[in-house]
């Protein structure tokens, strides 16, 4: 991920499932910061210093959710199945 952050030509979508798994708890904050740095800053124009990239993670960890700005958190639910 660190290499991805430094490569201005790397663009696209990065999806991670529970990125906190397998990481020492003291490293979760730094990992989340790195993921935020990889993502495009929507407040800045797209360019060499702000390549077009989106990062999506899913988690069940309250420690991850509390470290991300609430405006960046999206909650989803499975739709109820309908019987015909």
N, C-alpha and C positions, 0 to 999 in steps of 0.2 A: 504494500500500500504506500509506503514511503516513496518508492520509485514512481508510482503512478502520480503522486502529488507533484513531483518535480518535472514530469513530462508534459509540456504544454500542448503536445499534439494528441495526447490521449484524451479521447472524448467518449461519451456514451453513458450507459447506465451501469452502476455497480450495485448489486443486490447481495445482502449478507443476512443470513439467518442466525440470530442470536450471537452476535460477534463477541459478546462477553464470555462465552463458554471457552474454557481452556486458557483464559487469561487471568493472571494474578489480579486480585481485586484492586491493588494499588495502580495497575496499568489501565484500568477501564477508562478513567478520565482522559488519559493521553490518547488512547485509541479513539475515543469519541471525538476529541479535538482534531485528530488527524482526518477522520472521516468528514468532519465539517469543513476542513481546509481543502479536501479533495473536491467537494461539491462546488458548483458554480455559485458565486455570490450574486443573488438576484438584484442587488442594489447597484451593481457595477456593470458596465458594458462587457459583452463577450469579447475576448481578445487573448493575446498570448499570456497575459497575467491572470486571466479568468476564463479558462477554456470551458466549453459547454459540457458539463458533467452533472449527473444526478446520482445521489446515493440514497438507497432505500434499505432500511434494516427492519427486521422484526424482532421483538423481544417480549419476554414475560417478566423481565427483571425490573423491579421498582428502582433499583439503584441506577439503571441506565436511563429510565424515563425521567427521573428527577434531575438528571444532568443535562437534559436537552430543553431548549426554550419551548414553552408550551405551544407557541405559534407554529412550531415545526413538527408537533406530534399529531398524528392522525390515527384515530382508533377505528378499527373495522370489526364487523361481526359477520358471522355466517348467517345468510338469509334462511328463514324458516322454509322447510320443504313444503311444497303444496301438493296435495293429492287431488287428482282429477276425478 
